């Protein structure tokens, strides 16, 4: 019988040490979600600093990569040990469902170990990691965010690990956990699909700006022209997509005006911190800044007319 072993818990609870102590010699393939997270961050072009807006997508990508490798190894007849945080029941349920669907009638025994260290062990782990967090804050976060596994999620055995003690803990079945989890997963899938569609439409809009005519506004002299990007570039305009990036502060001017009279120049004057404070802008500068923030949509219609030409 194939065996899938999951070791879950908060950061610095000793998951890796537990795996190395108890499963390193069991001839199972050991997979750590951290490795997949680093791969997902690298694929997305992020290093040490990851924008909050990108974290969820990277974490989901990492989980999917981990799931795919877990399935492949089980299908190859290998036992697998997975290190993963798996705070939420819905993540565990989706993981187990996908594995059982892929493996069909193959017999798989699933075990999960939940790391619940005492304060001394947790403090030692934090100190070893060089973390400034307190045990109290870590324990509070874990209590608020971690949903302890229930047998209805598809696990044959659930263990609670405290120090050197490993205790089988099979709580009373709670079928409502599965119903709630699958409803949340369905809603999440709809939200992700809608977000991806929104991103797709925006990519198409940005790409279309290379060829379609749109309004070019000179923030210095007030000139405006409804022309293509190539026409603007050939006429000396400083304007995305040929010069600068839509939505980011940069000069927006015709070929007859100087950059030193632009909002971009004002904000980037030596000695100033390069950030736009709307309260310090003149009415004209505020119009320019808000137009830039709303690009390229703000350039698809004449702002002095109600006629939408997009």
Protein Blocks (a to p, Z undefined) as FASTA:
>chain_A
ZZddddeddehilmmmmmmmmmmmnopacddfklmmmmmmmmnopakbccfklmmmmmmm
mmmmmmmmmmmmmmnopacddddfklpfklmmmmmmmmmmmnomaccddddddddddfkl
mmmmmmmnopabdfklmmmmmmmmmccddfklopabdcddehjbccdddddddfklmmmm
mmmmmmmmmmmmmmmmmmmmmmmmmmmmmmmccddddfknopacdddfklmmmnopacdf
knocehiacddddfkbcfklpmklmmmgghiacdddfklpcfklmmmmmmmmmpcklmmp
cfkbcbdcZZ
